[in-house]
Amino acid sequence: MIISGCRRRLAEIRIERLRRREQEQWGYIDPAFIEWSAQYDEGRLPGRGRDKHERWLAQRNVPIVRIDGEVSLEHSCATVLAAMKTLA
């Protein structure tokens, strides 16, 4: 599968967050975990994958809130809160 430029950038951001989290939580970065995690966007392994999750989401009959890793925490929180107001 070929990943578009935007999706590739989001995948890079996600992997960088995982690297930081691994270092902060465990004091080291497990290369095997990072490699396994990287396949999520590329769909190289069976099981979990972005395309599979996107197909599943497309079948839902409920509002979907998407949080992009490139926006600030404040923006993400505002997006979630705004979506919650529409449900009340």
Residue pairs with C-beta under 8 A, 6 or more apart in sequence:
1 42
1 43
1 51
3 11
3 41
3 42
7 41
7 50
8 41
9 70
10 41
10 68
10 69
10 70
11 38
11 40
11 41
11 42
13 69
13 70
14 37
14 40
14 41
14 69
15 34
15 37
15 38
17 69
18 33
18 34
18 37
19 29
19 34
22 28
22 29
22 30
22 33
22 34
23 29
36 45
39 45
39 49
40 48
40 49
40 50
41 49
41 50
42 49
43 49
43 50
43 51
43 52
57 64
63 83
63 86
63 87
65 79
65 80
65 83
67 76
67 79
67 80
68 76
71 79
